[in-house]
Amino acid sequence: MKTKTAQHLLLLEPEQKKEWKRRASLAGMTLNKYIRSCVEKRKITVQQTVNLKLIIQLSRIGNNLNQQTKAIHTALKSGETPDNWNENLQAVEETMSLLRQIQAELMGLRDIDRENYKG
């Protein structure tokens, strides 16, 4: 990596500097690196802070849904036909799909939206 020796003074309003520092911190960057990345239009990703309790609760909900699905399948195999079993099974499977999407989003990364930045 080349040594950076040239300087350029950049004047900011205090509130603007505070906001840029916050965004740099979210991206795990220094303010200088963040500004260079913005100027050079590099992609900046921010790690989301994930609430561990929320992830655990979502996993528990998923376990409950899996148990309901298993109970429906077990009842069908034994010859029972629970009321609205097909609709219930479909609802459980759709809910599981949404739950997986939420979990993936919580565990993923998102980009800083420069277009919506007002500053």
Backbone as JSON Lines, residues from 0, in Angstrom:
{"i":0,"aa":"M","n":[0.84,-1.18,0.0],"ca":[0.0,0.0,0.0],"c":[0.88,1.24,0.0]}
{"i":1,"aa":"K","n":[0.52,2.2,-0.81],"ca":[1.29,3.44,-0.91],"c":[1.07,4.29,0.34]}
{"i":2,"aa":"T","n":[2.13,5.02,0.72],"ca":[2.03,5.93,1.85],"c":[1.34,7.2,1.4]}
{"i":3,"aa":"K","n":[0.39,7.63,2.19],"ca":[-0.36,8.85,1.87],"c":[0.34,10.02,2.55]}
{"i":4,"aa":"T","n":[0.85,10.95,1.73],"ca":[1.57,12.1,2.28],"c":[0.92,13.43,1.92]}
{"i":5,"aa":"A","n":[0.13,13.46,0.87],"ca":[-0.52,14.72,0.46],"c":[-1.74,14.95,1.34]}
{"i":6,"aa":"Q","n":[-1.94,16.22,1.71],"ca":[-3.07,16.57,2.56],"c":[-4.0,17.54,1.85]}
{"i":7,"aa":"H","n":[-5.27,17.49,2.25],"ca":[-6.25,18.45,1.76],"c":[-7.17,18.78,2.94]}
{"i":8,"aa":"L","n":[-7.29,20.06,3.24],"ca":[-8.13,20.48,4.34],"c":[-9.59,20.48,3.9]}
{"i":9,"aa":"L","n":[-10.44,19.9,4.7],"ca":[-11.87,19.83,4.4],"c":[-12.62,20.45,5.57]}
{"i":10,"aa":"L","n":[-13.36,21.52,5.31],"ca":[-14.12,22.18,6.37],"c":[-15.54,21.63,6.4]}
{"i":11,"aa":"L","n":[-15.97,21.25,7.59],"ca":[-17.31,20.69,7.78],"c":[-18.01,21.41,8.91]}
{"i":12,"aa":"E","n":[-19.32,21.38,8.87],"ca":[-20.09,21.84,10.03],"c":[-19.94,20.76,11.1]}
{"i":13,"aa":"P","n":[-19.93,21.15,12.37],"ca":[-19.75,20.15,13.45],"c":[-20.77,19.01,13.38]}
{"i":14,"aa":"E","n":[-22.02,19.33,13.07],"ca":[-23.06,18.29,12.99],"c":[-22.77,17.32,11.85]}
{"i":15,"aa":"Q","n":[-22.28,17.87,10.73],"ca":[-21.97,17.04,9.58],"c":[-20.8,16.09,9.9]}
{"i":16,"aa":"K","n":[-19.78,16.62,10.56],"ca":[-18.64,15.78,10.94],"c":[-19.09,14.67,11.89]}
{"i":17,"aa":"K","n":[-19.95,15.02,12.82],"ca":[-20.45,14.02,13.78],"c":[-21.2,12.91,13.05]}
{"i":18,"aa":"E","n":[-22.04,13.28,12.09],"ca":[-22.8,12.29,11.32],"c":[-21.87,11.43,10.48]}
{"i":19,"aa":"W","n":[-20.88,12.02,9.84],"ca":[-19.94,11.25,9.03],"c":[-19.13,10.29,9.9]}
{"i":20,"aa":"K","n":[-18.74,10.74,11.09],"ca":[-18.02,9.85,12.01],"c":[-18.9,8.67,12.42]}
{"i":21,"aa":"R","n":[-20.18,8.95,12.65],"ca":[-21.12,7.89,13.03],"c":[-21.22,6.86,11.91]}
{"i":22,"aa":"R","n":[-21.37,7.34,10.68],"ca":[-21.46,6.43,9.53],"c":[-20.17,5.65,9.33]}
{"i":23,"aa":"A","n":[-19.04,6.31,9.51],"ca":[-17.75,5.63,9.39],"c":[-17.64,4.53,10.45]}
{"i":24,"aa":"S","n":[-18.05,4.84,11.65],"ca":[-18.01,3.86,12.73],"c":[-18.89,2.65,12.43]}
{"i":25,"aa":"L","n":[-20.08,2.89,11.9],"ca":[-20.98,1.79,11.53],"c":[-20.35,0.89,10.48]}
{"i":26,"aa":"A","n":[-19.53,1.48,9.62],"ca":[-18.87,0.72,8.56],"c":[-17.53,0.14,9.03]}
{"i":27,"aa":"G","n":[-17.14,0.45,10.27],"ca":[-15.86,-0.05,10.78],"c":[-14.67,0.64,10.13]}
{"i":28,"aa":"M","n":[-14.83,1.92,9.79],"ca":[-13.78,2.67,9.11],"c":[-13.41,3.91,9.91]}
{"i":29,"aa":"T","n":[-12.22,4.43,9.6],"ca":[-11.87,5.75,10.11],"c":[-12.63,6.77,9.27]}
{"i":30,"aa":"L","n":[-12.71,7.99,9.78],"ca":[-13.39,9.04,9.03],"c":[-12.7,9.28,7.7]}
{"i":31,"aa":"N","n":[-11.36,9.31,7.69],"ca":[-10.63,9.53,6.43],"c":[-10.94,8.44,5.41]}
{"i":32,"aa":"K","n":[-10.9,7.19,5.84],"ca":[-11.16,6.09,4.92],"c":[-12.6,6.16,4.41]}
{"i":33,"aa":"Y","n":[-13.54,6.51,5.28],"ca":[-14.94,6.63,4.88],"c":[-15.1,7.71,3.81]}
{"i":34,"aa":"I","n":[-14.49,8.87,4.04],"ca":[-14.6,9.98,3.08],"c":[-13.99,9.57,1.74]}
{"i":35,"aa":"R","n":[-12.8,8.94,1.76],"ca":[-12.19,8.48,0.51],"c":[-13.09,7.48,-0.21]}
{"i":36,"aa":"S","n":[-13.69,6.57,0.53],"ca":[-14.58,5.58,-0.08],"c":[-15.79,6.24,-0.72]}
{"i":37,"aa":"C","n":[-16.34,7.25,-0.06],"ca":[-17.49,7.96,-0.62],"c":[-17.1,8.72,-1.89]}
{"i":38,"aa":"V","n":[-15.98,9.42,-1.83],"ca":[-15.53,10.2,-2.99],"c":[-15.25,9.28,-4.18]}
{"i":39,"aa":"E","n":[-14.65,8.12,-3.91],"ca":[-14.31,7.18,-4.97],"c":[-15.47,6.24,-5.31]}
{"i":40,"aa":"K","n":[-16.62,6.49,-4.7],"ca":[-17.85,5.73,-4.94],"c":[-17.67,4.23,-4.75]}
{"i":41,"aa":"R","n":[-16.91,3.88,-3.72],"ca":[-16.76,2.47,-3.38],"c":[-17.98,2.02,-2.57]}
{"i":42,"aa":"K","n":[-18.26,0.74,-2.65],"ca":[-19.37,0.19,-1.88],"c":[-18.98,0.16,-0.4]}
{"i":43,"aa":"I","n":[-19.86,0.67,0.43],"ca":[-19.63,0.69,1.87],"c":[-20.69,-0.19,2.52]}
{"i":44,"aa":"T","n":[-20.25,-1.23,3.21],"ca":[-21.22,-2.1,3.88],"c":[-21.15,-1.87,5.37]}
{"i":45,"aa":"V","n":[-22.31,-1.95,5.98],"ca":[-22.44,-1.74,7.42],"c":[-22.93,-3.03,8.04]}
{"i":46,"aa":"Q","n":[-22.24,-3.48,9.07],"ca":[-22.71,-4.65,9.78],"c":[-23.84,-4.22,10.69]}
{"i":47,"aa":"Q","n":[-24.95,-4.92,10.56],"ca":[-26.07,-4.6,11.42],"c":[-25.8,-5.13,12.82]}
{"i":48,"aa":"T","n":[-26.22,-4.36,13.79],"ca":[-26.16,-4.88,15.15],"c":[-27.38,-5.76,15.32]}
{"i":49,"aa":"V","n":[-27.15,-6.98,15.73],"ca":[-28.23,-7.96,15.82],"c":[-28.55,-8.21,17.29]}
{"i":50,"aa":"N","n":[-29.81,-8.14,17.6],"ca":[-30.27,-8.42,18.95],"c":[-30.31,-9.93,19.12]}
{"i":51,"aa":"L","n":[-29.4,-10.47,19.92],"ca":[-29.3,-11.92,20.12],"c":[-30.59,-12.5,20.68]}
{"i":52,"aa":"K","n":[-31.24,-11.78,21.58],"ca":[-32.5,-12.29,22.14],"c":[-33.56,-12.44,21.05]}
{"i":53,"aa":"L","n":[-33.57,-11.53,20.1],"ca":[-34.53,-11.61,18.99],"c":[-34.26,-12.84,18.14]}
{"i":54,"aa":"I","n":[-33.0,-13.11,17.84],"ca":[-32.65,-14.28,17.04],"c":[-33.04,-15.56,17.77]}
{"i":55,"aa":"I","n":[-32.79,-15.62,19.06],"ca":[-33.17,-16.81,19.84],"c":[-34.68,-16.99,19.83]}
{"i":56,"aa":"Q","n":[-35.42,-15.91,20.01],"ca":[-36.89,-16.01,20.01],"c":[-37.4,-16.46,18.64]}
{"i":57,"aa":"L","n":[-36.82,-15.94,17.56],"ca":[-37.23,-16.37,16.22],"c":[-36.93,-17.85,16.02]}
{"i":58,"aa":"S","n":[-35.82,-18.33,16.55],"ca":[-35.5,-19.76,16.45],"c":[-36.52,-20.6,17.2]}
{"i":59,"aa":"R","n":[-36.95,-20.12,18.36],"ca":[-37.98,-20.85,19.13],"c":[-39.3,-20.89,18.37]}
{"i":60,"aa":"I","n":[-39.65,-19.79,17.75],"ca":[-40.87,-19.77,16.93],"c":[-40.75,-20.78,15.8]}
{"i":61,"aa":"G","n":[-39.59,-20.82,15.17],"ca":[-39.35,-21.79,14.1],"c":[-39.5,-23.22,14.59]}
{"i":62,"aa":"N","n":[-38.98,-23.5,15.79],"ca":[-39.12,-24.84,16.36],"c":[-40.59,-25.19,16.59]}
{"i":63,"aa":"N","n":[-41.35,-24.23,17.11],"ca":[-42.78,-24.48,17.33],"c":[-43.5,-24.75,16.01]}
{"i":64,"aa":"L","n":[-43.16,-24.0,14.98],"ca":[-43.79,-24.22,13.67],"c":[-43.42,-25.59,13.1]}
{"i":65,"aa":"N","n":[-42.17,-25.99,13.3],"ca":[-41.76,-27.32,12.85],"c":[-42.54,-28.41,13.58]}
{"i":66,"aa":"Q","n":[-42.77,-28.22,14.87],"ca":[-43.55,-29.19,15.64],"c":[-44.99,-29.27,15.14]}
{"i":67,"aa":"Q","n":[-45.56,-28.13,14.79],"ca":[-46.93,-28.12,14.26],"c":[-46.99,-28.84,12.92]}
{"i":68,"aa":"T","n":[-46.0,-28.59,12.08],"ca":[-45.95,-29.27,10.78],"c":[-45.84,-30.78,10.97]}
{"i":69,"aa":"K","n":[-44.97,-31.19,11.88],"ca":[-44.78,-32.62,12.15],"c":[-46.08,-33.24,12.67]}
{"i":70,"aa":"A","n":[-46.78,-32.53,13.56],"ca":[-48.04,-33.04,14.1],"c":[-49.08,-33.23,13.0]}
{"i":71,"aa":"I","n":[-49.16,-32.29,12.08],"ca":[-50.11,-32.41,10.96],"c":[-49.76,-33.62,10.1]}
{"i":72,"aa":"H","n":[-48.48,-33.77,9.77],"ca":[-48.05,-34.91,8.95],"c":[-48.29,-36.24,9.66]}
{"i":73,"aa":"T","n":[-48.01,-36.28,10.97],"ca":[-48.24,-37.51,11.75],"c":[-49.72,-37.87,11.76]}
{"i":74,"aa":"A","n":[-50.58,-36.87,11.95],"ca":[-52.03,-37.12,11.95],"c":[-52.48,-37.64,10.6]}
{"i":75,"aa":"L","n":[-51.96,-37.08,9.53],"ca":[-52.35,-37.52,8.19],"c":[-51.89,-38.96,7.93]}
{"i":76,"aa":"K","n":[-50.68,-39.31,8.39],"ca":[-50.17,-40.66,8.19],"c":[-50.99,-41.7,8.96]}
{"i":77,"aa":"S","n":[-51.52,-41.3,10.1],"ca":[-52.3,-42.25,10.91],"c":[-53.76,-42.31,10.48]}
{"i":78,"aa":"G","n":[-54.09,-41.6,9.42],"ca":[-55.44,-41.66,8.88],"c":[-56.37,-40.57,9.38]}
{"i":79,"aa":"E","n":[-55.91,-39.74,10.29],"ca":[-56.74,-38.64,10.77],"c":[-56.7,-37.5,9.75]}
{"i":80,"aa":"T","n":[-57.77,-36.77,9.7],"ca":[-57.8,-35.58,8.84],"c":[-58.26,-34.39,9.68]}
{"i":81,"aa":"P","n":[-57.3,-33.69,10.29],"ca":[-57.66,-32.51,11.09],"c":[-58.39,-31.47,10.24]}
{"i":82,"aa":"D","n":[-59.28,-30.72,10.9],"ca":[-60.02,-29.67,10.19],"c":[-59.04,-28.7,9.53]}
{"i":83,"aa":"N","n":[-59.33,-28.37,8.3],"ca":[-58.53,-27.39,7.54],"c":[-57.04,-27.72,7.54]}
{"i":84,"aa":"W","n":[-56.67,-28.99,7.55],"ca":[-55.27,-29.36,7.65],"c":[-54.43,-28.79,6.52]}
{"i":85,"aa":"N","n":[-55.0,-28.78,5.31],"ca":[-54.24,-28.29,4.16],"c":[-53.95,-26.79,4.3]}
{"i":86,"aa":"E","n":[-54.97,-26.03,4.71],"ca":[-54.79,-24.59,4.91],"c":[-53.82,-24.32,6.05]}
{"i":87,"aa":"N","n":[-53.94,-25.1,7.13],"ca":[-53.04,-24.91,8.27],"c":[-51.6,-25.22,7.9]}
{"i":88,"aa":"L","n":[-51.41,-26.31,7.15],"ca":[-50.07,-26.68,6.73],"c":[-49.47,-25.61,5.82]}
{"i":89,"aa":"Q","n":[-50.28,-25.1,4.91],"ca":[-49.81,-24.05,4.01],"c":[-49.44,-22.79,4.79]}
{"i":90,"aa":"A","n":[-50.27,-22.42,5.78],"ca":[-49.99,-21.23,6.59],"c":[-48.7,-21.4,7.38]}
{"i":91,"aa":"V","n":[-48.49,-22.59,7.93],"ca":[-47.27,-22.85,8.7],"c":[-46.05,-22.76,7.78]}
{"i":92,"aa":"E","n":[-46.13,-23.35,6.6],"ca":[-45.0,-23.31,5.67],"c":[-44.7,-21.9,5.19]}
{"i":93,"aa":"E","n":[-45.75,-21.1,4.95],"ca":[-45.53,-19.7,4.55],"c":[-44.88,-18.91,5.68]}
{"i":94,"aa":"T","n":[-45.34,-19.17,6.91],"ca":[-44.77,-18.48,8.07],"c":[-43.31,-18.86,8.25]}
{"i":95,"aa":"M","n":[-42.99,-20.14,8.05],"ca":[-41.6,-20.59,8.15],"c":[-40.73,-19.89,7.1]}
{"i":96,"aa":"S","n":[-41.26,-19.75,5.91],"ca":[-40.51,-19.08,4.84],"c":[-40.22,-17.63,5.23]}
{"i":97,"aa":"L","n":[-41.23,-16.93,5.74],"ca":[-41.03,-15.54,6.18],"c":[-40.03,-15.47,7.34]}
{"i":98,"aa":"L","n":[-40.14,-16.42,8.25],"ca":[-39.23,-16.46,9.39],"c":[-37.78,-16.63,8.93]}
{"i":99,"aa":"R","n":[-37.56,-17.51,7.96],"ca":[-36.2,-17.7,7.43],"c":[-35.69,-16.43,6.75]}
{"i":100,"aa":"Q","n":[-36.58,-15.72,6.05],"ca":[-36.18,-14.47,5.4],"c":[-35.77,-13.43,6.44]}
{"i":101,"aa":"I","n":[-36.54,-13.33,7.52],"ca":[-36.23,-12.38,8.58],"c":[-34.9,-12.72,9.23]}
{"i":102,"aa":"Q","n":[-34.69,-14.0,9.52],"ca":[-33.43,-14.42,10.12],"c":[-32.25,-14.12,9.2]}
{"i":103,"aa":"A","n":[-32.41,-14.38,7.92],"ca":[-31.33,-14.11,6.96],"c":[-31.03,-12.61,6.91]}
{"i":104,"aa":"E","n":[-32.07,-11.8,6.95],"ca":[-31.86,-10.35,6.91],"c":[-31.17,-9.86,8.18]}
{"i":105,"aa":"L","n":[-31.57,-10.42,9.33],"ca":[-30.94,-10.03,10.58],"c":[-29.46,-10.4,10.62]}
{"i":106,"aa":"M","n":[-29.11,-11.51,10.01],"ca":[-27.73,-11.99,10.04],"c":[-26.89,-11.42,8.9]}
{"i":107,"aa":"G","n":[-27.54,-10.75,7.93],"ca":[-26.83,-10.27,6.75],"c":[-26.23,-8.9,6.91]}
{"i":108,"aa":"L","n":[-25.82,-8.36,5.79],"ca":[-25.25,-7.02,5.74],"c":[-26.14,-6.13,4.9]}
{"i":109,"aa":"R","n":[-26.04,-4.83,5.12],"ca":[-26.77,-3.9,4.28],"c":[-25.81,-2.79,3.86]}
{"i":110,"aa":"D","n":[-26.17,-2.13,2.79],"ca":[-25.34,-1.05,2.28],"c":[-25.83,0.28,2.82]}
{"i":111,"aa":"I","n":[-24.9,1.2,3.02],"ca":[-25.3,2.56,3.36],"c":[-25.96,3.16,2.13]}
{"i":112,"aa":"D","n":[-27.1,3.74,2.32],"ca":[-27.83,4.31,1.2],"c":[-27.38,5.75,1.01]}
{"i":113,"aa":"R","n":[-26.46,5.97,0.08],"ca":[-25.92,7.31,-0.14],"c":[-26.96,8.24,-0.75]}
{"i":114,"aa":"E","n":[-27.88,7.69,-1.57],"ca":[-28.86,8.54,-2.25],"c":[-29.8,9.22,-1.26]}
{"i":115,"aa":"N","n":[-30.11,8.54,-0.16],"ca":[-31.03,9.11,0.82],"c":[-30.31,9.94,1.87]}
{"i":116,"aa":"Y","n":[-28.98,10.03,1.76],"ca":[-28.22,10.8,2.73],"c":[-28.49,12.28,2.53]}
{"i":117,"aa":"K","n":[-28.89,12.94,3.6],"ca":[-29.15,14.38,3.54],"c":[-28.04,15.05,4.35]}
{"i":118,"aa":"G","n":[-27.11,15.63,3.67],"ca":[-26.02,16.25,4.42],"c":[-25.11,17.05,3.56]}
